[in-house]
Amino acid sequence: MSGTGQPSLATDPNSVFRNSALYREFLLEREEILRHKWYLSEQAGHDVGFEKALLDWIVKHRSEWRTVREKEIAKLESNP
């Protein structure tokens, strides 16, 4: 571990990955897709699968989600 309490590259080569903004955004988007998968599966009465949920979410919700997300990021960056 480094002095900051974060894992160092020597002890955890994936730490750069996990701490990157891009990876955090990926995890947030994945969480939304999994939530959408649950919702679609509940409606259908069976597991619709990740791929179907992913495609449906991209077509119907991703653009709006990205817009909201970008506003949230801008707000965070303007209020450090």
Secondary structure, DSSP 8 states (H G I E B T S, - for coil): --TTSS--TTT-TTHHHHTSHHHHHHHHHHHHHHHHHHHHHHHHTS---HHHHHHHHIIIIIHHHHHHHHHHHHHHHH--
